[in-house]
Amino acid sequence: MWTTGAILIKGKVYKYQVKHYVEGSQFGIENGKISKLFVTREGEIVLTYERGWDIRPVDEDSELCLAVLMKKYN
């Protein structure tokens, strides 16, 4: 299932698209349910995952965004 949405962190909008499943997988983040993830912050790509990391979180705010998405979908 694909889900899109937005998260507000410290006044900045993080828009995301996440592909997640009912059960975890070896291809998911930490063997979890998220198999694909795309996140932008103010038009800049800050996170991408497609069966492996393409762009990892590089700052505290993008790490917080990932933590929120992991809690909700993984």
N, CA, C and O atoms as a Tripos MOL2 file, in Angstrom:
@<TRIPOS>MOLECULE
protein
  296   295    74     0     0
PROTEIN
NO_CHARGES

@<TRIPOS>ATOM
      1 N           0.8290   -1.1700    0.0000 N.3       1 MET1
      2 CA          0.0000    0.0000    0.0000 C.3       1 MET1
      3 C           0.8820    1.2440    0.0000 C.2       1 MET1
      4 O           1.8560    1.3210    0.7480 O.2       1 MET1
      5 N           0.5420    2.1990   -0.8270 N.am      2 TRP2
      6 CA          1.2310    3.4880   -0.8460 C.3       2 TRP2
      7 C           0.4590    4.4830    0.0050 C.2       2 TRP2
      8 O          -0.7680    4.5610   -0.0660 O.2       2 TRP2
      9 N           1.1920    5.2410    0.8110 N.am      3 THR3
     10 CA          0.5950    6.2980    1.6180 C.3       3 THR3
     11 C           1.4110    7.5670    1.4080 C.2       3 THR3
     12 O           2.6420    7.5280    1.4080 O.2       3 THR3
     13 N           0.7270    8.6880    1.2310 N.am      4 THR4
     14 CA          1.3990    9.9800    1.1230 C.3       4 THR4
     15 C           0.9060   10.8710    2.2550 C.2       4 THR4
     16 O          -0.2000   10.7040    2.7710 O.2       4 THR4
     17 N           1.7480   11.8110    2.6220 N.am      5 GLY5
     18 CA          1.3610   12.7190    3.6830 C.3       5 GLY5
     19 C           2.4380   13.7530    3.9320 C.2       5 GLY5
     20 O           3.3760   13.9050    3.1490 O.2       5 GLY5
     21 N           2.2850   14.4580    5.0370 N.am      6 ALA6
     22 CA          3.2430   15.4980    5.4040 C.3       6 ALA6
     23 C           3.3700   15.5400    6.9240 C.2       6 ALA6
     24 O           2.4260   15.2500    7.6600 O.2       6 ALA6
     25 N           4.5630   15.9080    7.3650 N.am      7 ILE7
     26 CA          4.8630   16.0360    8.7900 C.3       7 ILE7
     27 C           5.5090   17.4060    8.9850 C.2       7 ILE7
     28 O           6.3790   17.8000    8.2080 O.2       7 ILE7
     29 N           5.0880   18.1280   10.0130 N.am      8 LEU8
     30 CA          5.6860   19.4130   10.3380 C.3       8 LEU8
     31 C           6.6770   19.2140   11.4760 C.2       8 LEU8
     32 O           6.3080   18.7870   12.5690 O.2       8 LEU8
     33 N           7.9510   19.5310   11.2030 N.am      9 ILE9
     34 CA          9.0140   19.4090   12.2070 C.3       9 ILE9
     35 C           9.7690   20.7270   12.2660 C.2       9 ILE9
     36 O          10.3770   21.1550   11.2850 O.2       9 ILE9
     37 N           9.7230   21.3630   13.4310 N.am     10 LYS10
     38 CA         10.4150   22.6340   13.6650 C.3      10 LYS10
     39 C          10.1130   23.6550   12.5720 C.2      10 LYS10
     40 O          11.0110   24.3440   12.0880 O.2      10 LYS10
     41 N           8.8450   23.7450   12.1910 N.am     11 GLY11
     42 CA          8.4120   24.7430   11.2220 C.3      11 GLY11
     43 C           8.6690   24.3980    9.7650 C.2      11 GLY11
     44 O           8.3730   25.2030    8.8820 O.2      11 GLY11
     45 N           9.2150   23.2190    9.4970 N.am     12 LYS12
     46 CA          9.4750   22.8040    8.1140 C.3      12 LYS12
     47 C           8.5910   21.6120    7.7720 C.2      12 LYS12
     48 O           8.3670   20.7240    8.5940 O.2      12 LYS12
     49 N           8.0940   21.6150    6.5320 N.am     13 VAL13
     50 CA          7.1930   20.5670    6.0800 C.3      13 VAL13
     51 C           7.9820   19.4670    5.3850 C.2      13 VAL13
     52 O           8.7410   19.7160    4.4480 O.2      13 VAL13
     53 N           7.7850   18.2500    5.8640 N.am     14 TYR14
     54 CA          8.3820   17.0560    5.2640 C.3      14 TYR14
     55 C           7.2640   16.3020    4.5520 C.2      14 TYR14
     56 O           6.3660   15.7640    5.2000 O.2      14 TYR14
     57 N           7.3150   16.2590    3.2250 N.am     15 LYS15
     58 CA          6.3200   15.5110    2.4530 C.3      15 LYS15
     59 C           6.8780   14.1250    2.1920 C.2      15 LYS15
     60 O           8.0570   13.9690    1.8730 O.2      15 LYS15
     61 N           6.0130   13.1060    2.3300 N.am     16 TYR16
     62 CA          6.5060   11.7380    2.1670 C.3      16 TYR16
     63 C           5.5680   10.8800    1.3410 C.2      16 TYR16
     64 O           4.3650   11.1210    1.2420 O.2      16 TYR16
     65 N           6.1850    9.8650    0.7530 N.am     17 GLN17
     66 CA          5.4920    8.7570    0.1100 C.3      17 GLN17
     67 C           6.1420    7.5070    0.6810 C.2      17 GLN17
     68 O           7.3650    7.3720    0.6720 O.2      17 GLN17
     69 N           5.3170    6.6010    1.1750 N.am     18 VAL18
     70 CA          5.8530    5.3810    1.7780 C.3      18 VAL18
     71 C           5.0590    4.1800    1.2710 C.2      18 VAL18
     72 O           3.8280    4.1890    1.2620 O.2      18 VAL18
     73 N           5.7870    3.1470    0.8500 N.am     19 LYS19
     74 CA          5.1660    1.8840    0.4660 C.3      19 LYS19
     75 C           5.3860    0.9300    1.6220 C.2      19 LYS19
     76 O           6.5210    0.6370    1.9980 O.2      19 LYS19
     77 N           4.2760    0.4440    2.1850 N.am     20 HIS20
     78 CA          4.3760   -0.4100    3.3620 C.3      20 HIS20
     79 C           3.4310   -1.5930    3.2240 C.2      20 HIS20
     80 O           2.4370   -1.5450    2.5000 O.2      20 HIS20
     81 N           3.7700   -2.6380    3.9300 N.am     21 TYR21
     82 CA          3.0250   -3.8950    3.8640 C.3      21 TYR21
     83 C           2.4860   -4.2560    5.2360 C.2      21 TYR21
     84 O           2.8100   -3.6090    6.2310 O.2      21 TYR21
     85 N           1.6650   -5.2870    5.2830 N.am     22 VAL22
     86 CA          1.0830   -5.7660    6.5290 C.3      22 VAL22
     87 C           2.1370   -6.4590    7.3810 C.2      22 VAL22
     88 O           2.1260   -6.3420    8.6070 O.2      22 VAL22
     89 N           3.0490   -7.1820    6.7320 N.am     23 GLU23
     90 CA          4.0920   -7.9060    7.4470 C.3      23 GLU23
     91 C           5.4750   -7.3890    7.0550 C.2      23 GLU23
     92 O           5.6540   -6.8290    5.9730 O.2      23 GLU23
     93 N           6.4410   -7.5820    7.9380 N.am     24 GLY24
     94 CA          7.8140   -7.1770    7.6550 C.3      24 GLY24
     95 C           8.4490   -8.0410    6.5780 C.2      24 GLY24
     96 O           7.9280   -9.0980    6.2240 O.2      24 GLY24
     97 N           9.5780   -7.5760    6.0630 N.am     25 SER25
     98 CA         10.2700   -8.2610    4.9790 C.3      25 SER25
     99 C          11.7660   -8.0350    5.1060 C.2      25 SER25
    100 O          12.2060   -7.0760    5.7400 O.2      25 SER25
    101 N          12.5370   -8.9130    4.5060 N.am     26 GLN26
    102 CA         13.9890   -8.7280    4.4720 C.3      26 GLN26
    103 C          14.3680   -7.4740    3.6880 C.2      26 GLN26
    104 O          15.4710   -6.9510    3.8440 O.2      26 GLN26
    105 N          13.4530   -6.9900    2.8450 N.am     27 PHE27
    106 CA         13.7200   -5.7950    2.0450 C.3      27 PHE27
    107 C          13.2610   -4.5140    2.7330 C.2      27 PHE27
    108 O          13.5590   -3.4180    2.2560 O.2      27 PHE27
    109 N          12.5440   -4.6350    3.8410 N.am     28 GLY28
    110 CA         12.0490   -3.4730    4.5580 C.3      28 GLY28
    111 C          13.1320   -2.8320    5.4100 C.2      28 GLY28
    112 O          14.1600   -3.4450    5.6970 O.2      28 GLY28
    113 N          12.8880   -1.5920    5.8100 N.am     29 ILE29
    114 CA         13.8140   -0.9030    6.7040 C.3      29 ILE29
    115 C          13.8630   -1.6910    8.0110 C.2      29 ILE29
    116 O          12.8290   -1.9200    8.6380 O.2      29 ILE29
    117 N          15.0510   -2.1020    8.4190 N.am     30 GLU30
    118 CA         15.2690   -2.9220    9.6160 C.3      30 GLU30
    119 C          14.3540   -4.1550    9.6080 C.2      30 GLU30
    120 O          13.7960   -4.5310   10.6390 O.2      30 GLU30
    121 N          14.2090   -4.7750    8.4310 N.am     31 ASN31
    122 CA         13.3610   -5.9600    8.2320 C.3      31 ASN31
    123 C          11.9000   -5.6960    8.5730 C.2      31 ASN31
    124 O          11.1610   -6.6080    8.9440 O.2      31 ASN31
    125 N          11.4980   -4.4460    8.4450 N.am     32 GLY32
    126 CA         10.1320   -4.0560    8.7810 C.3      32 GLY32
    127 C           9.2150   -3.9910    7.5740 C.2      32 GLY32
    128 O           9.4760   -4.6190    6.5480 O.2      32 GLY32
    129 N           8.1500   -3.2360    7.7010 N.am     33 LYS33
    130 CA          7.0730   -3.1690    6.7180 C.3      33 LYS33
    131 C           7.3020   -2.1400    5.6200 C.2      33 LYS33
    132 O           6.6700   -2.2230    4.5670 O.2      33 LYS33
    133 N           8.1900   -1.1710    5.8370 N.am     34 ILE34
    134 CA          8.4450   -0.1250    4.8380 C.3      34 ILE34
    135 C           9.4550   -0.6370    3.8230 C.2      34 ILE34
    136 O          10.6060   -0.9140    4.1620 O.2      34 ILE34
    137 N           9.0100   -0.7640    2.5540 N.am     35 SER35
    138 CA          9.9410   -1.2260    1.5200 C.3      35 SER35
    139 C          10.4290   -0.0830    0.6340 C.2      35 SER35
    140 O          11.4930   -0.1810    0.0220 O.2      35 SER35
    141 N           9.6550    0.9980    0.5650 N.am     36 LYS36
    142 CA         10.0670    2.1680   -0.2140 C.3      36 LYS36
    143 C           9.6680    3.4170    0.5480 C.2      36 LYS36
    144 O           8.6070    3.4720    1.1700 O.2      36 LYS36
    145 N          10.5430    4.4310    0.4890 N.am     37 LEU37
    146 CA         10.3010    5.6730    1.2050 C.3      37 LEU37
    147 C          10.9360    6.8170    0.4300 C.2      37 LEU37
    148 O          12.0760    6.7140   -0.0230 O.2      37 LEU37
    149 N          10.1900    7.9120    0.2800 N.am     38 PHE38
    150 CA         10.6700    9.1020   -0.4110 C.3      38 PHE38
    151 C          10.2040   10.3000    0.3950 C.2      38 PHE38
    152 O           9.0030   10.4840    0.5950 O.2      38 PHE38
    153 N          11.1540   11.1320    0.8680 N.am     39 VAL39
    154 CA         10.8140   12.2790    1.7050 C.3      39 VAL39
    155 C          11.5200   13.5210    1.1760 C.2      39 VAL39
    156 O          12.7120   13.4970    0.8730 O.2      39 VAL39
    157 N          10.7520   14.6160    1.0720 N.am     40 THR40
    158 CA         11.3340   15.9080    0.7030 C.3      40 THR40
    159 C          11.0800   16.9180    1.8190 C.2      40 THR40
    160 O          10.1050   16.8210    2.5640 O.2      40 THR40
    161 N          11.9850   17.8860    1.9120 N.am     41 ARG41
    162 CA         11.8390   18.9990    2.8510 C.3      41 ARG41
    163 C          12.0110   20.2700    2.0380 C.2      41 ARG41
    164 O          13.0920   20.5580    1.5250 O.2      41 ARG41
    165 N          10.9260   21.0210    1.9320 N.am     42 GLU42
    166 CA         10.9400   22.2720    1.1770 C.3      42 GLU42
    167 C          11.5080   22.0680   -0.2260 C.2      42 GLU42
    168 O          12.3110   22.8680   -0.7060 O.2      42 GLU42
    169 N          11.0740   20.9770   -0.8800 N.am     43 GLY43
    170 CA         11.4780   20.6890   -2.2540 C.3      43 GLY43
    171 C          12.7870   19.9360   -2.4110 C.2      43 GLY43
    172 O          13.1190   19.5140   -3.5190 O.2      43 GLY43
    173 N          13.5330   19.7570   -1.3380 N.am     44 GLU44
    174 CA         14.8170   19.0460   -1.3940 C.3      44 GLU44
    175 C          14.6270   17.6020   -0.9210 C.2      44 GLU44
    176 O          14.0000   17.3660    0.1120 O.2      44 GLU44
    177 N          15.1540   16.6580   -1.6560 N.am     45 ILE45
    178 CA         15.0660   15.2490   -1.2620 C.3      45 ILE45
    179 C          15.9860   15.0260   -0.0720 C.2      45 ILE45
    180 O          17.1810   15.3170   -0.1350 O.2      45 ILE45
    181 N          15.4130   14.5020    1.0250 N.am     46 VAL46
    182 CA         16.2180   14.2810    2.2310 C.3      46 VAL46
    183 C          16.3220   12.8090    2.6300 C.2      46 VAL46
    184 O          17.2440   12.4370    3.3550 O.2      46 VAL46
    185 N          15.3960   11.9670    2.1710 N.am     47 LEU47
    186 CA         15.4380   10.5370    2.4750 C.3      47 LEU47
    187 C          14.9030    9.7430    1.2980 C.2      47 LEU47
    188 O          13.8640   10.0910    0.7370 O.2      47 LEU47
    189 N          15.5970    8.6850    0.9200 N.am     48 THR48
    190 CA         15.0510    7.7260   -0.0370 C.3      48 THR48
    191 C          15.5200    6.3310    0.3490 C.2      48 THR48
    192 O          16.6770    6.1080    0.7040 O.2      48 THR48
    193 N          14.5880    5.4160    0.2650 N.am     49 TYR49
    194 CA         14.8660    4.0140    0.5670 C.3      49 TYR49
    195 C          14.0660    3.1870   -0.4300 C.2      49 TYR49
    196 O          12.8560    3.3710   -0.5650 O.2      49 TYR49
    197 N          14.7340    2.2840   -1.1230 N.am     50 GLU50
    198 CA         14.0600    1.3630   -2.0330 C.3      50 GLU50
    199 C          14.7660    0.0220   -1.9220 C.2      50 GLU50
    200 O          15.6850   -0.2840   -2.6820 O.2      50 GLU50
    201 N          14.3160   -0.7670   -0.9600 N.am     51 ARG51
    202 CA         14.9320   -2.0530   -0.6340 C.3      51 ARG51
    203 C          16.3870   -1.8870   -0.1940 C.2      51 ARG51
    204 O          17.1540   -2.8490   -0.1930 O.2      51 ARG51
    205 N          16.7490   -0.6970    0.1700 N.am     52 GLY52
    206 CA         18.0740   -0.3200    0.6360 C.3      52 GLY52
    207 C          18.1600    1.1980    0.6240 C.2      52 GLY52
    208 O          17.4140    1.8570   -0.1000 O.2      52 GLY52
    209 N          19.0620    1.7560    1.4180 N.am     53 TRP53
    210 CA         19.1790    3.2140    1.5090 C.3      53 TRP53
    211 C          19.8550    3.8030    0.2830 C.2      53 TRP53
    212 O          20.9310    3.3590   -0.1180 O.2      53 TRP53
    213 N          19.2170    4.8050   -0.3090 N.am     54 ASP54
    214 CA         19.8250    5.6220   -1.3500 C.3      54 ASP54
    215 C          20.3090    6.9350   -0.7290 C.2      54 ASP54
    216 O          21.4330    7.3770   -0.9680 O.2      54 ASP54
    217 N          19.4350    7.5460    0.0720 N.am     55 ILE55
    218 CA         19.7960    8.7580    0.8110 C.3      55 ILE55
    219 C          19.3600    8.5630    2.2550 C.2      55 ILE55
    220 O          18.1680    8.4640    2.5460 O.2      55 ILE55
    221 N          20.3320    8.5080    3.1550 N.am     56 ARG56
    222 CA         20.0670    8.3260    4.5870 C.3      56 ARG56
    223 C          19.8400    9.6900    5.2510 C.2      56 ARG56
    224 O          20.2160   10.7200    4.6920 O.2      56 ARG56
    225 N          19.2310    9.7000    6.4310 N.am     57 PRO57
    226 CA         19.0830   10.9610    7.1640 C.3      57 PRO57
    227 C          20.4520   11.5620    7.4720 C.2      57 PRO57
    228 O          21.3640   10.8610    7.9120 O.2      57 PRO57
    229 N          20.5860   12.8580    7.2380 N.am     58 VAL58
    230 CA         21.8910   13.5000    7.4530 C.3      58 VAL58
    231 C          21.8700   14.5370    8.5670 C.2      58 VAL58
    232 O          22.9120   15.0870    8.9240 O.2      58 VAL58
    233 N          20.6860   14.8090    9.1200 N.am     59 ASP59
    234 CA         20.6230   15.7690   10.2180 C.3      59 ASP59
    235 C          19.5680   15.3270   11.2220 C.2      59 ASP59
    236 O          18.8070   14.3930   10.9700 O.2      59 ASP59
    237 N          19.5330   15.9960   12.3410 N.am     60 GLU60
    238 CA         18.6380   15.6180   13.4370 C.3      60 GLU60
    239 C          17.1620   15.6660   13.0240 C.2      60 GLU60
    240 O          16.3760   14.8060   13.4220 O.2      60 GLU60
    241 N          16.7930   16.6670   12.2320 N.am     61 ASP61
    242 CA         15.3920   16.8010   11.8430 C.3      61 ASP61
    243 C          14.9500   15.6910   10.8870 C.2      61 ASP61
    244 O          13.8390   15.1780   11.0170 O.2      61 ASP61
    245 N          15.7960   15.3180    9.9370 N.am     62 SER62
    246 CA         15.4170   14.2270    9.0320 C.3      62 SER62
    247 C          15.4230   12.8860    9.7780 C.2      62 SER62
    248 O          14.6540   11.9890    9.4350 O.2      62 SER62
    249 N          16.2840   12.7430   10.7930 N.am     63 GLU63
    250 CA         16.2550   11.5440   11.6350 C.3      63 GLU63
    251 C          14.9520   11.4780   12.4290 C.2      63 GLU63
    252 O          14.3830   10.4000   12.6010 O.2      63 GLU63
    253 N          14.4840   12.6160   12.9090 N.am     64 LEU64
    254 CA         13.2230   12.6700   13.6300 C.3      64 LEU64
    255 C          12.0590   12.3130   12.7070 C.2      64 LEU64
    256 O          11.1450   11.5910   13.1070 O.2      64 LEU64
    257 N          12.0920   12.8120   11.4880 N.am     65 CYS65
    258 CA         11.0700   12.4790   10.5000 C.3      65 CYS65
    259 C          11.0420   10.9690   10.2590 C.2      65 CYS65
    260 O           9.9730   10.3590   10.2410 O.2      65 CYS65
    261 N          12.1980   10.3810   10.0780 N.am     66 LEU66
    262 CA         12.2860    8.9390    9.8690 C.3      66 LEU66
    263 C          11.7290    8.1860   11.0790 C.2      66 LEU66
    264 O          11.0130    7.1980   10.9130 O.2      66 LEU66
    265 N          12.0460    8.6340   12.2720 N.am     67 ALA67
    266 CA         11.5550    7.9710   13.4860 C.3      67 ALA67
    267 C          10.0300    7.9980   13.5440 C.2      67 ALA67
    268 O           9.4020    7.0090   13.9240 O.2      67 ALA67
    269 N           9.4400    9.1220   13.1690 N.am     68 VAL68
    270 CA          7.9730    9.2260   13.1530 C.3      68 VAL68
    271 C           7.3860    8.2490   12.1380 C.2      68 VAL68
    272 O           6.4150    7.5540   12.4380 O.2      68 VAL68
    273 N           7.9610    8.1920   10.9510 N.am     69 LEU69
    274 CA          7.4580    7.2960    9.9180 C.3      69 LEU69
    275 C           7.6610    5.8290   10.2960 C.2      69 LEU69
    276 O           6.8050    4.9900   10.0130 O.2      69 LEU69
    277 N           8.7740    5.5220   10.9250 N.am     70 MET70
    278 CA          9.0350    4.1500   11.3600 C.3      70 MET70
    279 C           8.0050    3.7340   12.4160 C.2      70 MET70
    280 O           7.4860    2.6180   12.3730 O.2      70 MET70
    281 N           7.7180    4.6090   13.3410 N.am     71 LYS71
    282 CA          6.7420    4.2810   14.3920 C.3      71 LYS71
    283 C           5.3560    4.0590   13.8000 C.2      71 LYS71
    284 O           4.6180    3.1790   14.2430 O.2      71 LYS71
    285 N           5.0090    4.8540   12.8090 N.am     72 LYS72
    286 CA          3.6650    4.7700   12.2210 C.3      72 LYS72
    287 C           3.5000    3.6080   11.2380 C.2      72 LYS72
    288 O           2.4620    2.9460   11.2330 O.2      72 LYS72
    289 N           4.5190    3.3550   10.4040 N.am     73 TYR73
    290 CA          4.3530    2.4060    9.3030 C.3      73 TYR73
    291 C           5.2100    1.1460    9.3910 C.2      73 TYR73
    292 O           4.9270    0.1710    8.6950 O.2      73 TYR73
    293 N           6.2420    1.1390   10.2200 N.am     74 ASN74
    294 CA          7.1500   -0.0100   10.2220 C.3      74 ASN74
    295 C           6.7840   -0.9960   11.3110 C.2      74 ASN74
    296 O           7.4440   -2.0250   11.4590 O.2      74 ASN74
@<TRIPOS>BOND
     1     1     2 1
     2     2     3 1
     3     3     4 2
     4     3     5 am
     5     5     6 1
     6     6     7 1
     7     7     8 2
     8     7     9 am
     9     9    10 1
    10    10    11 1
    11    11    12 2
    12    11    13 am
    13    13    14 1
    14    14    15 1
    15    15    16 2
    16    15    17 am
    17    17    18 1
    18    18    19 1
    19    19    20 2
    20    19    21 am
    21    21    22 1
    22    22    23 1
    23    23    24 2
    24    23    25 am
    25    25    26 1
    26    26    27 1
    27    27    28 2
    28    27    29 am
    29    29    30 1
    30    30    31 1
    31    31    32 2
    32    31    33 am
    33    33    34 1
    34    34    35 1
    35    35    36 2
    36    35    37 am
    37    37    38 1
    38    38    39 1
    39    39    40 2
    40    39    41 am
    41    41    42 1
    42    42    43 1
    43    43    44 2
    44    43    45 am
    45    45    46 1
    46    46    47 1
    47    47    48 2
    48    47    49 am
    49    49    50 1
    50    50    51 1
    51    51    52 2
    52    51    53 am
    53    53    54 1
    54    54    55 1
    55    55    56 2
    56    55    57 am
    57    57    58 1
    58    58    59 1
    59    59    60 2
    60    59    61 am
    61    61    62 1
    62    62    63 1
    63    63    64 2
    64    63    65 am
    65    65    66 1
    66    66    67 1
    67    67    68 2
    68    67    69 am
    69    69    70 1
    70    70    71 1
    71    71    72 2
    72    71    73 am
    73    73    74 1
    74    74    75 1
    75    75    76 2
    76    75    77 am
    77    77    78 1
    78    78    79 1
    79    79    80 2
    80    79    81 am
    81    81    82 1
    82    82    83 1
    83    83    84 2
    84    83    85 am
    85    85    86 1
    86    86    87 1
    87    87    88 2
    88    87    89 am
    89    89    90 1
    90    90    91 1
    91    91    92 2
    92    91    93 am
    93    93    94 1
    94    94    95 1
    95    95    96 2
    96    95    97 am
    97    97    98 1
    98    98    99 1
    99    99   100 2
   100    99   101 am
   101   101   102 1
   102   102   103 1
   103   103   104 2
   104   103   105 am
   105   105   106 1
   106   106   107 1
   107   107   108 2
   108   107   109 am
   109   109   110 1
   110   110   111 1
   111   111   112 2
   112   111   113 am
   113   113   114 1
   114   114   115 1
   115   115   116 2
   116   115   117 am
   117   117   118 1
   118   118   119 1
   119   119   120 2
   120   119   121 am
   121   121   122 1
   122   122   123 1
   123   123   124 2
   124   123   125 am
   125   125   126 1
   126   126   127 1
   127   127   128 2
   128   127   129 am
   129   129   130 1
   130   130   131 1
   131   131   132 2
   132   131   133 am
   133   133   134 1
   134   134   135 1
   135   135   136 2
   136   135   137 am
   137   137   138 1
   138   138   139 1
   139   139   140 2
   140   139   141 am
   141   141   142 1
   142   142   143 1
   143   143   144 2
   144   143   145 am
   145   145   146 1
   146   146   147 1
   147   147   148 2
   148   147   149 am
   149   149   150 1
   150   150   151 1
   151   151   152 2
   152   151   153 am
   153   153   154 1
   154   154   155 1
   155   155   156 2
   156   155   157 am
   157   157   158 1
   158   158   159 1
   159   159   160 2
   160   159   161 am
   161   161   162 1
   162   162   163 1
   163   163   164 2
   164   163   165 am
   165   165   166 1
   166   166   167 1
   167   167   168 2
   168   167   169 am
   169   169   170 1
   170   170   171 1
   171   171   172 2
   172   171   173 am
   173   173   174 1
   174   174   175 1
   175   175   176 2
   176   175   177 am
   177   177   178 1
   178   178   179 1
   179   179   180 2
   180   179   181 am
   181   181   182 1
   182   182   183 1
   183   183   184 2
   184   183   185 am
   185   185   186 1
   186   186   187 1
   187   187   188 2
   188   187   189 am
   189   189   190 1
   190   190   191 1
   191   191   192 2
   192   191   193 am
   193   193   194 1
   194   194   195 1
   195   195   196 2
   196   195   197 am
   197   197   198 1
   198   198   199 1
   199   199   200 2
   200   199   201 am
   201   201   202 1
   202   202   203 1
   203   203   204 2
   204   203   205 am
   205   205   206 1
   206   206   207 1
   207   207   208 2
   208   207   209 am
   209   209   210 1
   210   210   211 1
   211   211   212 2
   212   211   213 am
   213   213   214 1
   214   214   215 1
   215   215   216 2
   216   215   217 am
   217   217   218 1
   218   218   219 1
   219   219   220 2
   220   219   221 am
   221   221   222 1
   222   222   223 1
   223   223   224 2
   224   223   225 am
   225   225   226 1
   226   226   227 1
   227   227   228 2
   228   227   229 am
   229   229   230 1
   230   230   231 1
   231   231   232 2
   232   231   233 am
   233   233   234 1
   234   234   235 1
   235   235   236 2
   236   235   237 am
   237   237   238 1
   238   238   239 1
   239   239   240 2
   240   239   241 am
   241   241   242 1
   242   242   243 1
   243   243   244 2
   244   243   245 am
   245   245   246 1
   246   246   247 1
   247   247   248 2
   248   247   249 am
   249   249   250 1
   250   250   251 1
   251   251   252 2
   252   251   253 am
   253   253   254 1
   254   254   255 1
   255   255   256 2
   256   255   257 am
   257   257   258 1
   258   258   259 1
   259   259   260 2
   260   259   261 am
   261   261   262 1
   262   262   263 1
   263   263   264 2
   264   263   265 am
   265   265   266 1
   266   266   267 1
   267   267   268 2
   268   267   269 am
   269   269   270 1
   270   270   271 1
   271   271   272 2
   272   271   273 am
   273   273   274 1
   274   274   275 1
   275   275   276 2
   276   275   277 am
   277   277   278 1
   278   278   279 1
   279   279   280 2
   280   279   281 am
   281   281   282 1
   282   282   283 1
   283   283   284 2
   284   283   285 am
   285   285   286 1
   286   286   287 1
   287   287   288 2
   288   287   289 am
   289   289   290 1
   290   290   291 1
   291   291   292 2
   292   291   293 am
   293   293   294 1
   294   294   295 1
   295   295   296 2
@<TRIPOS>SUBSTRUCTURE
     1 MET1         2 RESIDUE 1 A MET
     2 TRP2         6 RESIDUE 1 A TRP
     3 THR3        10 RESIDUE 1 A THR
     4 THR4        14 RESIDUE 1 A THR
     5 GLY5        18 RESIDUE 1 A GLY
     6 ALA6        22 RESIDUE 1 A ALA
     7 ILE7        26 RESIDUE 1 A ILE
     8 LEU8        30 RESIDUE 1 A LEU
     9 ILE9        34 RESIDUE 1 A ILE
    10 LYS10       38 RESIDUE 1 A LYS
    11 GLY11       42 RESIDUE 1 A GLY
    12 LYS12       46 RESIDUE 1 A LYS
    13 VAL13       50 RESIDUE 1 A VAL
    14 TYR14       54 RESIDUE 1 A TYR
    15 LYS15       58 RESIDUE 1 A LYS
    16 TYR16       62 RESIDUE 1 A TYR
    17 GLN17       66 RESIDUE 1 A GLN
    18 VAL18       70 RESIDUE 1 A VAL
    19 LYS19       74 RESIDUE 1 A LYS
    20 HIS20       78 RESIDUE 1 A HIS
    21 TYR21       82 RESIDUE 1 A TYR
    22 VAL22       86 RESIDUE 1 A VAL
    23 GLU23       90 RESIDUE 1 A GLU
    24 GLY24       94 RESIDUE 1 A GLY
    25 SER25       98 RESIDUE 1 A SER
    26 GLN26      102 RESIDUE 1 A GLN
    27 PHE27      106 RESIDUE 1 A PHE
    28 GLY28      110 RESIDUE 1 A GLY
    29 ILE29      114 RESIDUE 1 A ILE
    30 GLU30      118 RESIDUE 1 A GLU
    31 ASN31      122 RESIDUE 1 A ASN
    32 GLY32      126 RESIDUE 1 A GLY
    33 LYS33      130 RESIDUE 1 A LYS
    34 ILE34      134 RESIDUE 1 A ILE
    35 SER35      138 RESIDUE 1 A SER
    36 LYS36      142 RESIDUE 1 A LYS
    37 LEU37      146 RESIDUE 1 A LEU
    38 PHE38      150 RESIDUE 1 A PHE
    39 VAL39      154 RESIDUE 1 A VAL
    40 THR40      158 RESIDUE 1 A THR
    41 ARG41      162 RESIDUE 1 A ARG
    42 GLU42      166 RESIDUE 1 A GLU
    43 GLY43      170 RESIDUE 1 A GLY
    44 GLU44      174 RESIDUE 1 A GLU
    45 ILE45      178 RESIDUE 1 A ILE
    46 VAL46      182 RESIDUE 1 A VAL
    47 LEU47      186 RESIDUE 1 A LEU
    48 THR48      190 RESIDUE 1 A THR
    49 TYR49      194 RESIDUE 1 A TYR
    50 GLU50      198 RESIDUE 1 A GLU
    51 ARG51      202 RESIDUE 1 A ARG
    52 GLY52      206 RESIDUE 1 A GLY
    53 TRP53      210 RESIDUE 1 A TRP
    54 ASP54      214 RESIDUE 1 A ASP
    55 ILE55      218 RESIDUE 1 A ILE
    56 ARG56      222 RESIDUE 1 A ARG
    57 PRO57      226 RESIDUE 1 A PRO
    58 VAL58      230 RESIDUE 1 A VAL
    59 ASP59      234 RESIDUE 1 A ASP
    60 GLU60      238 RESIDUE 1 A GLU
    61 ASP61      242 RESIDUE 1 A ASP
    62 SER62      246 RESIDUE 1 A SER
    63 GLU63      250 RESIDUE 1 A GLU
    64 LEU64      254 RESIDUE 1 A LEU
    65 CYS65      258 RESIDUE 1 A CYS
    66 LEU66      262 RESIDUE 1 A LEU
    67 ALA67      266 RESIDUE 1 A ALA
    68 VAL68      270 RESIDUE 1 A VAL
    69 LEU69      274 RESIDUE 1 A LEU
    70 MET70      278 RESIDUE 1 A MET
    71 LYS71      282 RESIDUE 1 A LYS
    72 LYS72      286 RESIDUE 1 A LYS
    73 TYR73      290 RESIDUE 1 A TYR
    74 ASN74      294 RESIDUE 1 A ASN
